Amino acid sequence: MKSLQELAEIRDKMKGKVALREGHNDIRIVVGMATCGIAAGARPVLSTLVEEVEKQGLGSRAIVSQTGCIGICRLEPIVEVFEAGKEKVTYVKMTPEKAKQVVKEHIKGGTPVYEYTIGEK
Amino acid sequence: MKELSLNILDLAQNSIKAGAKHLSIRLEKRGSWLSVAIADDGVGMSPAFAASAADPFTTTRTTRKVGMGLPLFKLAAEQTGGTFLLESRQASEENPLHGTTVTATFDTNHVDCEPLGDVASTVLALIQGNPELSLTYEFRSETAGQRLSTDEMREILGEEIPLNSPEVLAWAREFLEGETK
């Protein structure tokens, strides 16, 4: 069983590290979390993105955030990737598996996974 | 929705959109009955809006004219023979209190009852997206109980460490999953 006091250990371990992590999040990964997104499976997509960004060591470069309805509910779960100086990439009908691949190939590797984007069939 | 925990996440998102600073999610299991209460201190609804809020054709959405969050939750409760109650108030000159509470009960033995599902993931999604929110999650049954308060977490962590840091989220997942399983 975890106890609240373990948070004190986390606090001590993280001291000084937080400032390093902030400041240059140049990639923003946004998950649609309105009724339509949630019903279509956005929650596991969100948690996969959060976990994978950390696992791949991208915590200082990419930030995962949530938004409401993006407006194309039949294509939910939708994930948008905003990167400074680049065009927005919109992924549709996402799954945790696809999310893993997007983090690896797009966020880490720099090449969008075009087959999951809105423009592709 | 496939799980009640997804309905809960959906309604909690409404609370956040309504500007809630405090949000409480309380689950109580007694026998086969589960009660779910989601209470916020957001802006609240006008009496007219509250009266029709569980109607799909009432919505604050701007993307289309149908809103399914509250109707789906109401249906999920009523299809088990349970109840649904929405209480909401906006601040007025006489009374500055404002907020919305949605309470529903479910007969978990009923064949049409959605499973509760992964509540831990719902709480984590809320903390991840809203690290500043004061969130209290509570589960009570005859034999077990669990409570997580982000205010208490923040008290220990201090101001420097955001609640949605990966280390803190990982701790919260273990905390929530360790005690329900």
HADDOCK unambig.tbl for C-alpha pairs under 7 A between the chains (distance, minus, plus):
assign (segid A and resid 1 and name CA) (segid B and resid 175 and name CA) 6.69 0.50 0.50
assign (segid A and resid 1 and name CA) (segid B and resid 178 and name CA) 5.74 0.50 0.50
assign (segid A and resid 1 and name CA) (segid B and resid 179 and name CA) 6.55 0.50 0.50
assign (segid A and resid 2 and name CA) (segid B and resid 174 and name CA) 6.73 0.50 0.50
assign (segid A and resid 2 and name CA) (segid B and resid 175 and name CA) 4.96 0.50 0.50
assign (segid A and resid 4 and name CA) (segid B and resid 153 and name CA) 6.95 0.50 0.50
assign (segid A and resid 7 and name CA) (segid B and resid 156 and name CA) 6.52 0.50 0.50
assign (segid A and resid 7 and name CA) (segid B and resid 157 and name CA) 6.32 0.50 0.50
assign (segid A and resid 8 and name CA) (segid B and resid 156 and name CA) 5.92 0.50 0.50
assign (segid A and resid 8 and name CA) (segid B and resid 157 and name CA) 6.23 0.50 0.50
assign (segid A and resid 11 and name CA) (segid B and resid 157 and name CA) 5.40 0.50 0.50
assign (segid A and resid 18 and name CA) (segid B and resid 161 and name CA) 6.58 0.50 0.50
assign (segid A and resid 34 and name CA) (segid B and resid 10 and name CA) 6.60 0.50 0.50
assign (segid A and resid 35 and name CA) (segid B and resid 10 and name CA) 5.70 0.50 0.50
assign (segid A and resid 35 and name CA) (segid B and resid 68 and name CA) 6.89 0.50 0.50
assign (segid A and resid 35 and name CA) (segid B and resid 69 and name CA) 5.87 0.50 0.50
assign (segid A and resid 38 and name CA) (segid B and resid 6 and name CA) 6.58 0.50 0.50
assign (segid A and resid 38 and name CA) (segid B and resid 10 and name CA) 6.87 0.50 0.50
assign (segid A and resid 39 and name CA) (segid B and resid 1 and name CA) 5.25 0.50 0.50
assign (segid A and resid 54 and name CA) (segid B and resid 166 and name CA) 6.88 0.50 0.50
assign (segid A and resid 65 and name CA) (segid B and resid 129 and name CA) 5.97 0.50 0.50
assign (segid A and resid 66 and name CA) (segid B and resid 129 and name CA) 5.82 0.50 0.50
assign (segid A and resid 71 and name CA) (segid B and resid 63 and name CA) 5.61 0.50 0.50
